[in-house]
Amino acid sequence: MLLIKGGKIDGTDLGNSDILIENGKITAIAEKIEKTEKMKIIDATGLIIAPGLVDVHVHFRQPGFEYKEDIQTGSAAAAAGGITTCLCMPNTMPVADNAGIIKEICEKAKKAPITVLPIGAVTVRQKGKKLTDFNALLKAGVAALSDDGVPIQNAAVVRSAMKEAKKLGLIIISHCEDEEMVKNYAVNEGVISKKLGLCGRPAIAEEIMVARDIMLAKETGAKLHIAHVSTADSVEIIRAAKTAGVAVTAETCPQYFSLTEEIILAKGTLARVNPPLRTANDVTAIISGLLDGTIDIIASDHAPHSLEEKALPLADAPSGMIGLETSLSVALSYLFHTGKLGIAEIIKLMSSNPAKIFGLDAGELKIGATADIVIFDPNEKWAVEADKFKSKAANTPFIGMTLQGKVKHTISRGEIAYKE
């Protein structure tokens, strides 16, 4: 038995509460629960208690790229960030495009300190041509489908995928970029790309694909989730689609509401992400989308790379940054401490919304629920240091910055998965 004492459950009228956990479940929530000798005690006085965070967009790199990350180290990093459920993208080696690979990932995930669920590829080897066996992937344990990292360019393939996914009740997660416009360009097309003398990734390359996939979702009736929204016009397109009743949801990542393209000049490849960091106007629009519910989820898009890979020139280095251990802190720093969102609203974006949208057993603090819990200090300031990460990687532009909000304990399925 585990007893959490004296923490505040934000967004409720419970005030300071105790929570009792037995056999992996929450069995009591009350103002005061008497402790016994059999109980392990966590003193949460002055801290916030919330349902464990749910990150629906991570890259754990296993199988095939374990030198960057693996399920165990990725899970440890997630736990350190207050995350108790992760959905892993399929761009592994080999690609997670068949039941065998999905079962292998599920088997390795059993040893993880948190819940790890695989996302299956939409097309074979993420080539954008032939659909995978959706039914076999579903039976093997996928939580959703995506070709994230390799956007599907052929609209007919996406349309067929949506029709098949609808039959099975599966969500398709869409990485929206026109590959002919973006190629392998490193930064946003604009002031910074010109200053660096580089070709850029234009905002329209994202927006035109967001519009396409929303139109296909409307026509097919499929559930569509737009990944890592980064531009102002993407927000407007999604907002209009929701108003029209299209079954579309969307996520953004902490970097898109906290950083602009200008940080590339100081941080170089650590700030090279895909889609790229955009302008201050885009940041404002992303925050507006979070405020009015146009954007449903905050996800990390945790994308670890080796030190050697990120040491390459900006034009050659891989895109991506880690985010599991900083996502909550960035949200608190840039949304809560700036007065834009309350803690309960941030938890909704990072826990209950993703759990509800993807149909997961998570995102709730109530009697009978699985005991996935994060306990954090919303006010503690801490410096982001490269050598302190649980992840194998340290590729993030937040290194050297001070964030406000610190995870103290993470409990997964009733067991302590992380303790500061």
MITIFI-676845 format. One record per residue (C-alpha): y, x, z. Coordinates in nm, 2 decimals, padded with zeros to 4 digits, always signed. Example, Ala and Ser with C-alpha at 12.3 -4.5 7.8 and 13.67 -1.06 7.14 Angstrom:
BEGIN
+--------+--------+--------+
:     yy :     xx :     zz :
+--------+--------+--------+
: -00.45 : +01.23 : +00.78 :
: -00.11 : +01.37 : +00.71 :
+--------+--------+--------+
END
This chain:
BEGIN
+--------+--------+--------+
:     yy :     xx :     zz :
+--------+--------+--------+
: +00.00 : +00.00 : +00.00 :
: +00.35 : +00.11 : -00.08 :
: +00.66 : -00.03 : +00.08 :
: +01.01 : +00.02 : -00.07 :
: +01.27 : -00.04 : +00.20 :
: +01.64 : -00.13 : +00.19 :
: +01.73 : -00.10 : -00.18 :
: +01.96 : -00.33 : -00.37 :
: +01.81 : -00.55 : -00.65 :
: +02.12 : -00.57 : -00.87 :
: +02.20 : -00.89 : -01.05 :
: +02.03 : -01.11 : -00.79 :
: +02.14 : -01.29 : -00.48 :
: +01.87 : -01.10 : -00.28 :
: +02.10 : -00.83 : -00.16 :
: +01.92 : -00.54 : +00.01 :
: +01.55 : -00.61 : +00.00 :
: +01.21 : -00.46 : +00.08 :
: +00.93 : -00.47 : -00.18 :
: +00.56 : -00.45 : -00.09 :
: +00.32 : -00.31 : -00.35 :
: -00.06 : -00.36 : -00.33 :
: -00.32 : -00.28 : -00.59 :
: -00.06 : -00.21 : -00.85 :
: +00.11 : -00.54 : -00.81 :
: +00.43 : -00.66 : -00.63 :
: +00.30 : -00.88 : -00.35 :
: +00.61 : -00.95 : -00.14 :
: +00.99 : -00.93 : -00.18 :
: +01.19 : -01.01 : +00.13 :
: +01.50 : -00.90 : +00.33 :
: +01.27 : -00.73 : +00.58 :
: +00.90 : -00.65 : +00.56 :
: +00.74 : -00.50 : +00.87 :
: +00.58 : -00.17 : +00.80 :
: +00.23 : -00.07 : +00.91 :
: +00.04 : +00.26 : +00.95 :
: -00.14 : +00.20 : +00.62 :
: +00.18 : +00.18 : +00.42 :
: +00.35 : +00.46 : +00.23 :
: +00.72 : +00.42 : +00.27 :
: +01.00 : +00.49 : +00.02 :
: +01.35 : +00.47 : +00.18 :
: +01.58 : +00.32 : -00.09 :
: +01.88 : +00.27 : +00.13 :
: +02.20 : +00.29 : -00.08 :
: +02.00 : +00.29 : -00.40 :
: +01.93 : +00.04 : -00.68 :
: +01.58 : -00.10 : -00.74 :
: +01.51 : -00.23 : -01.09 :
: +01.21 : -00.30 : -01.31 :
: +01.09 : +00.02 : -01.48 :
: +01.26 : +00.09 : -01.81 :
: +01.09 : +00.01 : -02.14 :
: +01.16 : +00.25 : -02.43 :
: +01.04 : +00.11 : -02.76 :
: +01.13 : +00.41 : -02.97 :
: +00.99 : +00.76 : -02.88 :
: +00.81 : +01.04 : -03.05 :
: +00.54 : +01.20 : -02.84 :
: +00.42 : +01.41 : -03.14 :
: +00.05 : +01.39 : -03.06 :
: -00.16 : +01.44 : -03.26 :
: -00.06 : +01.73 : -03.47 :
: +00.27 : +01.85 : -03.33 :
: +00.18 : +01.93 : -02.97 :
: +00.40 : +02.24 : -02.97 :
: +00.70 : +02.00 : -02.97 :
: +00.56 : +01.75 : -02.72 :
: +00.24 : +01.57 : -02.62 :
: +00.16 : +01.24 : -02.45 :
: +00.13 : +01.40 : -02.10 :
: +00.46 : +01.59 : -02.12 :
: +00.64 : +01.31 : -02.29 :
: +00.52 : +01.07 : -02.02 :
: +00.63 : +01.30 : -01.74 :
: +00.97 : +01.32 : -01.91 :
: +00.98 : +00.94 : -01.93 :
: +00.89 : +00.90 : -01.57 :
: +01.17 : +01.14 : -01.47 :
: +01.41 : +00.91 : -01.66 :
: +01.29 : +00.59 : -01.49 :
: +01.08 : +00.48 : -01.79 :
: +00.75 : +00.32 : -01.72 :
: +00.65 : +00.20 : -02.07 :
: +00.69 : +00.38 : -02.40 :
: +00.61 : +00.28 : -02.76 :
: +00.53 : +00.59 : -02.97 :
: +00.62 : +00.61 : -03.34 :
: +00.34 : +00.70 : -03.59 :
: +00.49 : +01.00 : -03.77 :
: +00.22 : +01.23 : -03.63 :
: -00.02 : +01.46 : -03.81 :
: -00.23 : +01.29 : -03.93 :
: -00.01 : +00.98 : -03.95 :
: -00.11 : +00.70 : -03.71 :
: -00.21 : +00.47 : -04.00 :
: -00.57 : +00.38 : -03.91 :
: -00.77 : +00.24 : -03.62 :
: -00.93 : +00.57 : -03.54 :
: -00.60 : +00.75 : -03.48 :
: -00.47 : +00.46 : -03.28 :
: -00.78 : +00.45 : -03.06 :
: -00.74 : +00.83 : -03.01 :
: -00.38 : +00.79 : -02.89 :
: -00.48 : +00.50 : -02.66 :
: -00.76 : +00.71 : -02.51 :
: -00.53 : +01.00 : -02.43 :
: -00.27 : +00.75 : -02.30 :
: -00.51 : +00.64 : -02.03 :
: -00.44 : +00.97 : -01.85 :
: -00.06 : +00.94 : -01.87 :
: +00.14 : +00.85 : -01.55 :
: +00.31 : +00.57 : -01.73 :
: +00.21 : +00.31 : -01.99 :
: +00.20 : +00.45 : -02.35 :
: +00.15 : +00.22 : -02.64 :
: +00.12 : +00.33 : -03.01 :
: +00.31 : +00.19 : -03.30 :
: +00.11 : +00.19 : -03.63 :
: +00.24 : +00.29 : -03.97 :
: +00.33 : +00.02 : -04.22 :
: +00.21 : +00.22 : -04.52 :
: -00.07 : +00.47 : -04.56 :
: +00.05 : +00.82 : -04.47 :
: +00.40 : +00.67 : -04.45 :
: +00.42 : +00.71 : -04.83 :
: +00.58 : +00.37 : -04.88 :
: +00.33 : +00.24 : -05.13 :
: +00.00 : +00.10 : -05.00 :
: +00.00 : -00.11 : -04.68 :
: -00.22 : -00.01 : -04.39 :
: -00.49 : -00.24 : -04.25 :
: -00.26 : -00.44 : -04.01 :
: -00.54 : -00.64 : -03.86 :
: -00.75 : -00.32 : -03.78 :
: -00.44 : -00.16 : -03.63 :
: -00.37 : -00.46 : -03.41 :
: -00.73 : -00.47 : -03.29 :
: -00.71 : -00.10 : -03.21 :
: -00.41 : -00.15 : -02.99 :
: -00.07 : -00.12 : -03.17 :
: +00.23 : -00.27 : -03.02 :
: +00.43 : -00.29 : -03.35 :
: +00.45 : -00.15 : -03.70 :
: +00.69 : +00.11 : -03.84 :
: +00.74 : +00.38 : -04.09 :
: +01.02 : +00.52 : -03.88 :
: +01.14 : +00.86 : -04.00 :
: +01.03 : +00.78 : -04.36 :
: +01.22 : +00.45 : -04.45 :
: +01.03 : +00.23 : -04.70 :
: +01.24 : +00.23 : -05.02 :
: +01.04 : -00.03 : -05.22 :
: +01.16 : -00.38 : -05.13 :
: +00.84 : -00.54 : -05.27 :
: +00.63 : -00.33 : -05.03 :
: +00.85 : -00.43 : -04.74 :
: +00.83 : -00.80 : -04.84 :
: +00.45 : -00.78 : -04.86 :
: +00.44 : -00.60 : -04.52 :
: +00.66 : -00.87 : -04.36 :
: +00.43 : -01.15 : -04.50 :
: +00.12 : -00.98 : -04.36 :
: +00.29 : -00.90 : -04.03 :
: +00.40 : -01.26 : -03.98 :
: +00.04 : -01.38 : -04.01 :
: -00.06 : -01.15 : -03.72 :
: +00.25 : -01.20 : -03.51 :
: +00.34 : -00.83 : -03.54 :
: +00.70 : -00.69 : -03.54 :
: +00.81 : -00.45 : -03.81 :
: +01.05 : -00.19 : -03.69 :
: +01.28 : -00.08 : -03.97 :
: +01.45 : +00.26 : -04.01 :
: +01.73 : +00.16 : -04.24 :
: +01.84 : +00.44 : -04.48 :
: +01.86 : +00.47 : -04.86 :
: +01.69 : +00.81 : -04.92 :
: +01.88 : +00.88 : -05.25 :
: +02.21 : +00.86 : -05.06 :
: +02.11 : +01.06 : -04.75 :
: +01.85 : +01.31 : -04.89 :
: +01.82 : +01.57 : -04.61 :
: +02.19 : +01.58 : -04.53 :
: +02.27 : +01.69 : -04.18 :
: +02.59 : +01.50 : -04.07 :
: +02.78 : +01.18 : -04.13 :
: +02.98 : +01.17 : -04.45 :
: +03.34 : +01.20 : -04.35 :
: +03.59 : +01.43 : -04.19 :
: +03.34 : +01.66 : -04.03 :
: +03.11 : +01.69 : -04.33 :
: +03.42 : +01.79 : -04.53 :
: +03.53 : +02.04 : -04.27 :
: +03.18 : +02.20 : -04.27 :
: +03.16 : +02.19 : -04.65 :
: +02.84 : +01.99 : -04.64 :
: +02.72 : +01.67 : -04.81 :
: +02.70 : +01.39 : -04.57 :
: +02.50 : +01.08 : -04.49 :
: +02.72 : +00.78 : -04.57 :
: +02.73 : +00.47 : -04.35 :
: +02.66 : +00.25 : -04.65 :
: +02.32 : +00.41 : -04.68 :
: +02.22 : +00.25 : -04.35 :
: +02.41 : -00.08 : -04.40 :
: +02.27 : -00.16 : -04.74 :
: +01.91 : -00.13 : -04.61 :
: +01.99 : -00.33 : -04.30 :
: +02.12 : -00.61 : -04.53 :
: +01.81 : -00.58 : -04.75 :
: +01.56 : -00.60 : -04.47 :
: +01.74 : -00.89 : -04.30 :
: +01.74 : -01.08 : -04.63 :
: +01.36 : -01.02 : -04.66 :
: +01.31 : -01.12 : -04.30 :
: +01.50 : -01.45 : -04.37 :
: +01.29 : -01.52 : -04.68 :
: +00.95 : -01.44 : -04.52 :
: +01.02 : -01.56 : -04.17 :
: +00.89 : -01.23 : -04.03 :
: +01.00 : -01.07 : -03.70 :
: +01.23 : -00.77 : -03.78 :
: +01.36 : -00.51 : -03.54 :
: +01.63 : -00.27 : -03.67 :
: +01.60 : +00.07 : -03.52 :
: +01.88 : +00.30 : -03.40 :
: +02.18 : +00.11 : -03.53 :
: +02.47 : +00.35 : -03.58 :
: +02.75 : +00.19 : -03.79 :
: +03.02 : -00.07 : -03.74 :
: +02.92 : -00.27 : -04.05 :
: +02.55 : -00.27 : -03.95 :
: +02.66 : -00.44 : -03.63 :
: +02.85 : -00.70 : -03.83 :
: +02.56 : -00.76 : -04.07 :
: +02.32 : -00.81 : -03.78 :
: +02.57 : -01.04 : -03.60 :
: +02.60 : -01.26 : -03.90 :
: +02.22 : -01.27 : -03.95 :
: +02.17 : -01.38 : -03.59 :
: +02.43 : -01.65 : -03.62 :
: +02.24 : -01.77 : -03.93 :
: +01.92 : -01.79 : -03.73 :
: +01.73 : -01.49 : -03.88 :
: +01.45 : -01.36 : -03.65 :
: +01.61 : -01.01 : -03.62 :
: +01.66 : -00.79 : -03.32 :
: +01.82 : -00.45 : -03.29 :
: +01.84 : -00.14 : -03.09 :
: +02.08 : +00.15 : -03.06 :
: +02.05 : +00.48 : -02.87 :
: +02.27 : +00.63 : -02.60 :
: +02.42 : +00.89 : -02.84 :
: +02.56 : +00.62 : -03.06 :
: +02.77 : +00.46 : -02.79 :
: +02.87 : +00.79 : -02.62 :
: +02.92 : +01.06 : -02.88 :
: +03.10 : +01.10 : -03.22 :
: +03.05 : +01.32 : -03.52 :
: +03.30 : +01.57 : -03.38 :
: +03.05 : +01.70 : -03.13 :
: +02.87 : +01.87 : -03.42 :
: +03.14 : +02.13 : -03.42 :
: +03.07 : +02.23 : -03.06 :
: +02.69 : +02.16 : -03.03 :
: +02.57 : +02.23 : -03.39 :
: +02.20 : +02.15 : -03.45 :
: +02.16 : +02.00 : -03.10 :
: +02.38 : +01.71 : -03.23 :
: +02.20 : +01.67 : -03.56 :
: +02.02 : +01.34 : -03.54 :
: +01.91 : +01.08 : -03.78 :
: +02.10 : +00.85 : -03.84 :
: +02.39 : +01.09 : -03.78 :
: +02.65 : +01.05 : -03.51 :
: +02.94 : +00.85 : -03.66 :
: +03.31 : +00.79 : -03.59 :
: +03.50 : +00.66 : -03.29 :
: +03.53 : +00.32 : -03.47 :
: +03.15 : +00.30 : -03.50 :
: +03.11 : +00.38 : -03.13 :
: +03.35 : +00.10 : -03.04 :
: +03.16 : -00.14 : -03.26 :
: +02.82 : -00.04 : -03.11 :
: +02.96 : -00.11 : -02.77 :
: +03.09 : -00.44 : -02.89 :
: +02.74 : -00.52 : -03.02 :
: +02.59 : -00.44 : -02.68 :
: +02.85 : -00.66 : -02.50 :
: +02.79 : -00.97 : -02.71 :
: +02.42 : -00.95 : -02.76 :
: +02.41 : -00.85 : -03.12 :
: +02.23 : -00.53 : -03.01 :
: +01.94 : -00.63 : -02.79 :
: +01.80 : -00.30 : -02.67 :
: +01.89 : +00.05 : -02.57 :
: +01.61 : +00.30 : -02.68 :
: +01.61 : +00.68 : -02.67 :
: +01.46 : +00.77 : -03.00 :
: +01.33 : +01.07 : -02.81 :
: +01.26 : +01.33 : -03.08 :
: +01.16 : +01.67 : -02.94 :
: +01.18 : +01.99 : -03.15 :
: +01.11 : +02.35 : -03.07 :
: +01.38 : +02.60 : -02.99 :
: +01.30 : +02.80 : -03.31 :
: +01.34 : +02.48 : -03.53 :
: +01.67 : +02.40 : -03.38 :
: +01.79 : +02.76 : -03.42 :
: +01.79 : +02.72 : -03.80 :
: +02.12 : +02.66 : -03.98 :
: +02.26 : +02.31 : -03.95 :
: +02.16 : +02.21 : -04.30 :
: +01.80 : +02.32 : -04.25 :
: +01.72 : +02.23 : -03.89 :
: +01.52 : +01.91 : -03.82 :
: +01.71 : +01.60 : -03.71 :
: +01.65 : +01.46 : -03.36 :
: +01.73 : +01.50 : -02.99 :
: +01.54 : +01.43 : -02.67 :
: +01.66 : +01.14 : -02.46 :
: +01.40 : +01.01 : -02.21 :
: +01.55 : +01.20 : -01.91 :
: +01.91 : +01.12 : -01.98 :
: +01.91 : +00.77 : -02.13 :
: +01.97 : +00.57 : -01.81 :
: +02.23 : +00.82 : -01.69 :
: +02.42 : +00.81 : -02.02 :
: +02.42 : +00.43 : -02.01 :
: +02.55 : +00.43 : -01.66 :
: +02.81 : +00.70 : -01.74 :
: +02.95 : +00.55 : -02.06 :
: +02.89 : +00.17 : -02.00 :
: +02.88 : +00.10 : -01.63 :
: +03.13 : +00.36 : -01.49 :
: +03.37 : +00.27 : -01.77 :
: +03.36 : -00.09 : -01.67 :
: +03.21 : -00.22 : -01.99 :
: +02.87 : -00.35 : -01.86 :
: +02.73 : -00.42 : -01.51 :
: +02.41 : -00.26 : -01.39 :
: +02.21 : -00.58 : -01.43 :
: +02.32 : -00.60 : -01.79 :
: +02.22 : -00.24 : -01.86 :
: +01.88 : -00.30 : -01.70 :
: +01.84 : -00.61 : -01.93 :
: +01.90 : -00.39 : -02.23 :
: +01.67 : -00.12 : -02.12 :
: +01.39 : -00.31 : -01.95 :
: +01.36 : -00.69 : -01.97 :
: +01.49 : -00.74 : -02.33 :
: +01.25 : -00.48 : -02.48 :
: +00.96 : -00.62 : -02.27 :
: +01.03 : -00.97 : -02.38 :
: +01.09 : -00.89 : -02.75 :
: +00.77 : -00.69 : -02.78 :
: +00.56 : -00.91 : -02.56 :
: +00.49 : -00.65 : -02.30 :
: +00.37 : -00.68 : -01.94 :
: +00.69 : -00.52 : -01.80 :
: +01.05 : -00.57 : -01.73 :
: +01.03 : -00.80 : -01.42 :
: +01.07 : -00.76 : -01.05 :
: +00.88 : -01.06 : -00.90 :
: +00.58 : -01.14 : -00.69 :
: +00.27 : -01.10 : -00.89 :
: +00.43 : -00.87 : -01.15 :
: +00.29 : -00.52 : -01.23 :
: +00.46 : -00.28 : -01.00 :
: +00.66 : -00.08 : -01.26 :
: +00.99 : +00.01 : -01.08 :
: +01.27 : +00.26 : -01.10 :
: +01.49 : +00.35 : -00.80 :
: +01.82 : +00.52 : -00.88 :
: +02.15 : +00.62 : -00.74 :
: +02.41 : +00.48 : -00.99 :
: +02.69 : +00.71 : -00.85 :
: +02.53 : +01.05 : -00.81 :
: +02.67 : +01.31 : -01.06 :
: +02.45 : +01.58 : -01.20 :
: +02.47 : +01.85 : -01.46 :
: +02.23 : +01.85 : -01.75 :
: +02.05 : +02.18 : -01.76 :
: +01.81 : +02.30 : -02.04 :
: +01.55 : +02.45 : -01.80 :
: +01.52 : +02.14 : -01.58 :
: +01.36 : +01.90 : -01.83 :
: +01.00 : +01.78 : -01.79 :
: +00.98 : +01.76 : -02.17 :
: +00.86 : +02.06 : -02.36 :
: +01.18 : +02.05 : -02.56 :
: +01.55 : +02.09 : -02.47 :
: +01.72 : +01.98 : -02.79 :
: +02.01 : +01.76 : -02.67 :
: +02.39 : +01.78 : -02.70 :
: +02.42 : +01.66 : -02.34 :
: +02.32 : +02.00 : -02.21 :
: +02.62 : +02.14 : -02.01 :
: +02.76 : +01.79 : -01.95 :
: +02.79 : +01.60 : -01.62 :
: +02.64 : +01.26 : -01.61 :
: +02.67 : +00.99 : -01.34 :
: +02.36 : +00.81 : -01.22 :
: +02.03 : +00.97 : -01.11 :
: +01.67 : +00.85 : -01.09 :
: +01.52 : +00.91 : -00.75 :
: +01.17 : +00.75 : -00.78 :
: +00.97 : +00.60 : -01.06 :
: +00.67 : +00.38 : -00.98 :
: +00.42 : +00.30 : -01.25 :
: +00.14 : +00.05 : -01.20 :
: +00.20 : +00.08 : -00.82 :
: +00.17 : +00.46 : -00.81 :
: +00.46 : +00.71 : -00.77 :
: +00.49 : +00.87 : -01.12 :
: +00.81 : +01.06 : -01.04 :
: +00.99 : +01.17 : -00.72 :
: +01.31 : +01.37 : -00.74 :
+--------+--------+--------+
END
